[in-house]
Structure formats: C-alpha cells, structure tokens
C-alpha cells in the first residue's frame, strides 16, 4: 500500500508540474497569469531541489543483511531473510532487488516498502536448490526515493554470500521421527511384526499404545497392577552398504532433481536410521570406474563422513562397470551384509548384462536392487488421449513402461530383492524394505 501511495503521489506531482508549465505558456498571452505561474514554478523547483537533498543527503542510508543457514537442504524449501534498516532521520521509500543466484533464474521478484527513521523491515522468501554444491548470492541494490518521490537514486550494497547445498538433513530428521514414533503408519511407513530369533530380551517396561499384545508380561502386570510388557532388543552391528550408481542412466530428471540426487537424499536418510538401530553403514559409489569406498562403521562420526562424501558426487556420461563393483564389494564387505544398490535399468539388455554379477553379489550378501519408474512414460501411457497421434504415443509408452515390470520379475526370479519406485516414493519404500528385512532376520 505504501509503494502504491508513492506511485500516485509521484504522478500527482508530475501532473501539477505539467499544469504549471501549461499555465506558464498561457501566461504569455494572458499577462495576469504570469506572476502566479512563475511563483508556482519556483515552488516546484524548490521542492525538487529539496527532494534531491533528501535522497542524496546520506552516503549509506540503509543497512542490509541477508540471513540464512550455513548449509542448505537439497530439494527442500530453505528460508532466506533480508533485513533492511533505515539509518537516516527521514522516511525512505525503496525497492529492493535481491542478488539471486543464477540457478534460480529469478528476474521479476522485488521487495518494496516505506521505512520510517531508524525502523527495520524483514523480507522472507524460499530458495529450493535443485543441485548440490556452492551457490553465490550477489550484491543487492536499492532504488531509493524520499517522501516527495520526485527523484530516485540507485544504491548498491556489497553483500555477496556463499551457500553450500548438502543432501537434505530435513528429510533425514523427518524420516527418523516417523520411523521411531508410533504415528508412522499414517504416512506410509509400515509397522513390521518381528519374526525369527533376531532379538533378545532387554527389559520389562510399562505398556504404551502400539506395543505388541504378545509381549505382555502377565506376572509383572499382576505384581504392579498395571499393564507391563517385555521389551526386546534387535540384533545389532550388522553391516549395511549403500551403493550409488553415478553413470548415465542416473541423469534422468524428475521435478528438477536427477535420480542420483534422490538416491543421495535417501542414502543419508537410511544411513541415519541404520546407525540409530545399531547397525554399521558404509558407502560405495561407481560408474565406469570406482569412486568412494567408505568401510562400514557405526560410530557417531560416520554419518558426518557419509554426508561429506555424498556432497561431492556427480553423475558421469559413461556406462556402469558392474564387474569392478563386484570386486570392490569383495574387498570391502568381509561379512554377510545388506547391499542396497541404487541404479536404473533402461532396457532388458542392460539388466541381463549385469545380472551374472548381481547374482554373485547376492550369493554372499543380501542384495536389494532399487531402480526407478519413468514418470513421464507413465503419464503418456495412462493419461488422457485426444488425438490419433496420442494413441500411438500411449501404445509405445505403455510397452516401454511394462518393460520395467518384466525387469523386476526377472530379477526376483533370480533371487534378487527389488524395489521399483517413483523417485518421490524412494525413501518410504527403501525404509520399509529395510525394516522388513530386519524383522525377518534376513540380515
């Protein structure tokens, strides 16, 4: 409302200026108007001169600060705050143009306000980074005007800042909360009943909602006159390796993030959950050659090491070398481990070429192979059809989508556990598979 008022005020002054000039021209033919027109023109020049003095009276009229977290979360909304303070003793009307990073491709957004003397204004906006790495925010600049709004100046504030975008810690904390809280069923995390002999008695505790009825200790209940249950501790110190394929097929895009970025966020989520459950986690990355090879560890510093390694991963334009991956797993995983492999098979031929090596890995370890549905193909295959050309597109897309199902079936026939998922469901489905394997005592 303030900026709109200033616009109307500026237009009013220009209208008055135009009327004065018109009256001054007419005064040459009507002598009685000459003196009032000259007086009005002098007043207008005085006001304009006063406006110039007000606008340029201070060398640094505004204080500007950009406030943000030192590390931003990949694919999440990150809050950026812009603090502006009027350092002068007069009202200042301004329009702020933020130095957005090039990746945001933001040109139209700007912030306007009228600040009274010594007052502060805070502007908030969200930055959703689609890539990992370091991004630079440039200097901000202001278009400043006084109350009269006849004169304006450009005021540049040198305030460049760097922001590092890491795999999403927000998602990691979110899924940790869902896994270890009772409300997890409502958001897709399944509550898996514990099977087999992979747990041992830990203590007797008071019953809380969600505890298994079968674990009720009736003797302790009768002694305490309240419902008591046996609590069991899961078998710990199992090795879990997360393997990231960085090759060409992982460059596919979904909602602005490539498939590798989805796998990276899920790896951080899963590493945190596995460590919280007492398991040891490791990390392996590969494409046409081997990348990171981080041994399994369950210490508190392992999660930080995994996060730092994930920060630097980039996709390659080469095909994956599964033979080299098999040799690396042999050297790194000395005991039977859970191997969660994030990859993407685009054709049945590429899957069958890797199948012999995948089977060899699965013989010594528990291999869970995670690959992705093509959401664009699914939309073409099952979306509305309005033209004959659309019928052809839908038929071809449906056949290509069905190929993913055939790949899944063939892998399962060879004893390999698979997860075929949309990118946005990756974390949920991977967590459920891990909890299922833990409950069944498979690892």
C-alpha positions in Angstrom: 0.0 0.0 0.0 2.9 2.4 0.8 4.5 1.8 -2.6 1.2 2.3 -4.4 0.7 5.6 -2.4 4.2 6.8 -3.6 3.3 6.0 -7.2 0.1 8.0 -7.0 2.0 10.9 -5.2 4.7 10.9 -7.9 2.0 11.0 -10.7 0.3 13.9 -8.9 3.5 15.9 -8.8 4.1 15.3 -12.5 0.5 16.3 -13.2 0.9 19.6 -11.2 4.3 20.2 -13.0 2.5 19.8 -16.3 -0.3 22.2 -15.4 2.2 24.8 -14.2 4.1 24.6 -17.5 0.8 24.9 -19.4 -0.2 27.9 -17.3 3.2 29.5 -17.8 2.9 29.1 -21.6 -0.6 30.6 -21.5 0.7 33.5 -19.3 2.4 35.0 -22.3 -0.9 35.6 -23.9 -2.7 36.4 -20.6 -0.4 38.7 -18.6 -2.5 38.3 -15.4 -1.4 34.6 -15.1 2.4 35.3 -15.5 3.2 36.1 -11.8 1.2 33.1 -10.3 2.8 30.8 -12.9 6.3 32.0 -12.1 5.6 31.6 -8.4 4.3 28.0 -8.8 7.3 27.1 -11.0 9.7 28.4 -8.4 7.9 26.4 -5.7 8.1 23.3 -7.8 11.9 23.8 -8.4 12.4 24.3 -4.7 10.5 21.1 -3.8 12.5 19.2 -6.4 15.8 20.6 -5.1 14.7 19.7 -1.6 13.9 16.2 -2.8 17.4 15.9 -4.3 19.0 16.9 -1.0 16.9 14.4 1.0 17.7 11.5 -1.4 21.4 12.2 -1.6 22.0 13.5 1.9 23.3 10.2 3.3 26.1 8.2 1.6 24.9 5.0 3.3 21.2 5.4 4.1 20.3 1.8 4.5 21.7 -1.2 6.4 21.2 -4.5 4.6 21.8 -8.1 5.8 21.0 -11.5 4.3 20.3 -14.2 6.9 20.3 -17.9 6.1 21.6 -21.2 7.3 25.2 -22.1 6.6 24.1 -25.3 4.8 21.0 -25.6 2.7 19.0 -28.7 2.1 18.8 -30.2 -1.4 15.3 -30.2 -2.8 13.7 -28.6 0.2 12.4 -25.1 0.9 15.2 -23.1 2.6 14.2 -19.8 4.3 16.2 -16.7 3.3 15.6 -13.4 5.3 16.5 -10.0 4.1 16.9 -7.3 6.9 16.7 -3.7 5.9 17.2 -0.8 8.4 16.7 2.9 7.8 19.9 4.6 9.2 18.7 8.2 8.5 16.3 10.6 10.3 13.9 10.8 7.4 11.4 8.3 5.8 12.8 6.4 2.9 10.8 4.7 0.1 12.7 1.9 -1.6 12.5 -1.0 -3.9 15.0 -3.9 -3.2 16.4 -6.0 -6.0 18.0 -9.2 -4.5 21.1 -10.7 -5.9 19.6 -14.1 -6.6 21.8 -17.0 -7.7 21.9 -17.7 -11.4 20.4 -21.1 -10.8 17.2 -19.6 -9.5 16.6 -17.8 -12.9 14.7 -15.1 -10.9 14.3 -11.7 -12.5 10.8 -10.4 -11.6 10.7 -10.7 -7.8 11.4 -7.5 -5.9 10.6 -6.1 -2.4 9.2 -2.6 -1.7 8.5 -0.7 1.5 8.4 2.8 3.1 10.7 2.8 6.2 10.3 5.4 8.9 13.5 6.7 10.6 15.6 4.0 12.3 13.0 1.4 11.6 13.6 -2.2 10.3 11.8 -4.2 7.6 12.3 -8.0 7.1 11.5 -9.8 3.8 11.3 -13.6 3.7 11.4 -15.9 0.6 12.2 -19.5 0.0 15.1 -20.9 -2.1 14.7 -24.5 -3.3 18.1 -25.7 -4.6 18.0 -28.4 -7.3 21.7 -29.1 -7.3 24.3 -29.8 -4.7 27.3 -27.6 -4.4 28.1 -24.0 -3.6 26.0 -21.1 -4.8 26.8 -17.4 -4.7 24.3 -14.6 -3.9 25.4 -11.4 -5.5 25.2 -7.8 -4.2 21.7 -6.3 -3.6 20.7 -2.9 -4.9 18.0 -0.4 -3.9 16.1 2.2 -5.8 15.6 4.9 -3.2 13.2 7.8 -3.1 12.1 10.3 -0.5 8.6 11.3 0.6 8.0 13.5 -2.5 9.1 10.7 -4.8 10.3 13.2 -7.5 13.9 12.0 -7.5 15.4 8.5 -7.1 18.8 7.0 -6.8 20.4 3.6 -7.1 22.2 2.4 -4.0 24.3 -0.8 -4.2 25.1 -2.8 -1.1 28.1 -5.1 -1.5 26.8 -8.2 0.3 27.9 -11.3 -1.6 27.5 -14.6 0.3 28.1 -18.2 -0.4 25.7 -21.1 0.4 26.5 -24.8 0.4 23.8 -27.2 -0.6 24.1 -30.6 1.1 21.9 -33.7 1.0 18.7 -32.9 2.8 19.1 -33.0 6.6 15.4 -32.0 6.9 14.3 -35.2 5.2 16.7 -37.2 7.4 15.2 -35.8 10.6 11.7 -36.2 9.3 12.0 -39.9 8.5 13.9 -40.6 11.7 11.0 -39.2 13.6 8.5 -41.2 11.6 10.4 -44.5 12.0 10.9 -44.2 15.7 7.4 -42.8 16.6 4.1 -44.6 16.8 2.4 -42.4 14.2 4.5 -43.8 11.3 1.6 -45.9 9.8 -0.3 -42.8 8.7 2.5 -41.7 6.4 3.4 -44.9 4.6 6.0 -46.4 7.0 4.8 -49.9 7.7 4.9 -51.4 11.2 6.6 -54.7 10.6 6.0 -57.6 13.1 9.3 -59.0 14.3 9.8 -62.6 13.3 12.5 -65.2 13.9 15.2 -65.2 16.6 17.0 -62.0 15.8 16.0 -60.3 19.0 16.9 -60.7 22.7 15.2 -59.7 25.9 16.2 -56.3 27.2 13.8 -55.1 30.0 10.3 -55.0 31.3 8.5 -51.7 30.8 5.1 -50.1 31.1 2.8 -50.7 28.2 2.3 -47.8 25.7 0.0 -47.7 22.8 1.5 -49.6 19.8 3.3 -52.3 21.8 2.6 -55.9 20.7 0.0 -57.6 22.8 2.0 -60.8 22.6 4.8 -59.2 24.6 2.6 -58.6 27.7 4.2 -60.0 30.9 1.3 -61.1 33.0 3.3 -61.9 36.1 4.8 -58.4 36.2 1.3 -57.0 35.4 -0.2 -58.7 38.4 2.6 -57.6 40.7 2.5 -53.9 39.6 -1.3 -53.7 39.0 -0.6 -52.1 35.6 0.0 -53.5 32.2 3.7 -54.4 31.7 5.4 -55.7 28.5 8.7 -57.4 27.7 10.9 -55.2 25.6 13.3 -56.8 23.1 16.4 -55.5 21.6 17.1 -56.1 17.9 20.3 -57.8 16.8 22.8 -55.0 16.1 26.2 -54.4 14.4 25.0 -55.7 11.1 26.7 -54.2 8.0 24.7 -52.1 5.6 26.3 -50.8 2.4 24.6 -48.2 0.2 25.9 -48.3 -3.4 25.2 -45.4 -5.7 25.4 -45.8 -9.5 26.7 -42.5 -10.9 26.5 -43.5 -14.6 24.5 -42.0 -17.5 21.1 -43.7 -16.6 21.0 -41.9 -13.3 20.9 -38.5 -15.0 17.2 -38.8 -15.5 15.2 -35.8 -14.2 12.1 -35.7 -12.0 10.7 -32.4 -10.6 14.0 -30.6 -11.1 16.3 -33.2 -9.4 18.1 -36.0 -11.1 17.8 -39.6 -10.0 21.2 -39.6 -8.3 20.1 -36.7 -6.1 17.1 -38.7 -5.0 19.3 -41.7 -4.2 21.7 -39.4 -2.3 18.9 -38.0 -0.1 17.6 -41.5 0.6 21.1 -42.8 1.4 21.5 -40.1 4.1 18.1 -40.9 5.5 18.8 -44.6 5.5 22.3 -44.2 7.0 20.9 -42.3 9.9 18.2 -44.8 10.6 20.6 -47.8 10.3 23.1 -46.2 12.7 20.2 -45.3 15.2 19.2 -49.0 15.1 22.8 -50.0 16.0 24.0 -51.2 12.5 27.2 -50.2 10.8 26.8 -48.4 7.5 29.2 -47.9 4.6 29.1 -46.1 1.2 30.2 -47.1 -2.3 29.9 -45.1 -5.5 30.8 -46.2 -9.0 30.2 -45.6 -12.7 32.7 -46.7 -15.3 35.3 -46.7 -12.5 35.1 -46.9 -8.8 34.5 -43.8 -6.7 34.0 -43.5 -2.9 34.7 -46.7 -0.9 33.8 -46.0 2.7 34.0 -49.0 5.1 31.1 -49.8 7.4 31.2 -48.1 10.7 28.6 -47.5 13.4 30.3 -44.6 15.3 28.7 -41.2 15.8 31.1 -39.6 13.3 30.2 -42.0 10.4 27.1 -40.1 9.4 29.1 -36.9 9.0 31.6 -38.7 6.9 28.9 -40.1 4.7 27.3 -36.6 4.3 30.6 -35.1 3.2 31.2 -37.9 0.7 27.6 -37.5 -0.7 28.1 -33.8 -1.1 30.7 -34.2 -3.8 29.1 -36.9 -6.0 28.4 -36.1 -9.7 26.8 -38.2 -12.5 29.1 -39.4 -15.3 28.4 -39.9 -19.0 29.7 -43.4 -19.1 28.0 -46.9 -18.6 28.3 -48.6 -15.2 31.0 -51.2 -14.6 29.4 -53.9 -12.5 32.4 -56.2 -12.7 34.5 -53.5 -10.9 31.7 -53.0 -8.4 31.7 -56.8 -7.6 35.5 -56.8 -7.0 35.2 -53.7 -4.8 32.4 -55.3 -2.6 34.5 -58.4 -2.2 37.3 -56.3 -0.7 35.2 -54.0 1.4 32.4 -56.3 2.8 34.1 -59.1 4.6 31.0 -60.3 6.4 27.5 -61.0 5.2 26.0 -57.6 4.6 22.9 -55.8 3.3 23.8 -54.2 -0.1 21.3 -51.5 -1.2 22.1 -50.7 -4.8 20.6 -47.6 -6.4 20.7 -47.9 -10.2 18.4 -47.6 -13.2 18.0 -50.1 -15.9 16.6 -48.5 -19.1 16.4 -51.8 -21.1 16.2 -55.5 -20.5 19.6 -55.9 -22.3 21.4 -53.7 -19.8 19.8 -55.6 -16.9 20.8 -59.0 -18.3 24.4 -57.8 -18.9 24.7 -57.0 -15.2 22.6 -60.0 -14.0 25.5 -62.5 -13.6 27.5 -60.2 -11.4 24.4 -59.2 -9.4 23.7 -62.9 -8.7 27.2 -63.4 -7.5 26.9 -60.4 -5.1 23.5 -61.8 -3.9 25.1 -65.2 -3.1 27.4 -63.8 -0.4 25.2 -60.9 0.7 21.6 -59.7 0.8 21.2 -57.6 -2.3 18.3 -55.1 -2.6 18.3 -53.5 -6.1 16.5 -50.2 -6.3 15.6 -48.7 -9.7 13.1 -46.1 -10.9 9.9 -45.9 -12.8 9.8 -43.4 -15.7 7.0 -41.0 -14.6 6.9 -39.2 -18.0 6.3 -42.5 -19.8 3.6 -43.4 -17.2 1.8 -40.1 -17.9 1.9 -40.7 -21.6 0.8 -44.3 -21.2 -2.1 -43.8 -18.9 -3.0 -40.2 -19.4 -6.0 -38.9 -21.4 -5.9 -39.4 -25.2 -7.5 -36.9 -27.6 -5.8 -37.5 -31.0 -4.7 -40.4 -33.2 -1.1 -39.4 -32.6 -1.8 -39.6 -28.9 -3.0 -43.2 -29.4 0.4 -44.2 -31.0 2.3 -42.4 -28.2 0.3 -44.1 -25.5 0.8 -47.5 -27.0 4.5 -47.2 -27.3 4.8 -45.6 -23.8 2.7 -48.4 -22.3 5.0 -51.1 -23.8 8.1 -49.3 -22.5 6.5 -48.9 -19.0 5.7 -52.7 -19.0 9.4 -53.4 -19.6 10.2 -52.2 -16.1 7.8 -54.8 -14.7 9.4 -57.5 -16.7 12.9 -56.5 -15.5 11.5 -56.6 -11.9 10.1 -60.1 -12.4 13.2 -61.5 -13.9 15.4 -60.1 -11.1 13.1 -61.6 -8.5 13.1 -65.0 -10.3 16.9 -64.9 -9.8 16.5 -64.4 -6.1 17.3 -60.7 -6.1 15.0 -58.5 -4.0 13.9 -55.4 -5.9 12.3 -52.0 -5.4 10.7 -50.4 -8.4 9.6 -46.9 -7.3 8.7 -43.4 -8.4 11.5 -41.0 -7.3 9.3 -39.2 -4.8 8.5 -42.5 -3.1 12.1 -43.7 -2.9 12.7 -43.0 0.8 9.5 -44.6 2.0 9.8 -47.8 0.1 13.5 -48.2 0.9 12.8 -47.7 4.7 10.0 -50.3 4.6 12.2 -52.8 2.9 15.0 -52.3 5.4 12.6 -52.7 8.4 11.1 -55.8 6.7 14.5 -57.4 6.3 15.4 -56.5 9.9 12.2 -58.0 11.3 12.6 -61.2 9.3 16.2 -61.7 10.4 17.3 -61.9 6.8 20.5 -60.0 7.6 
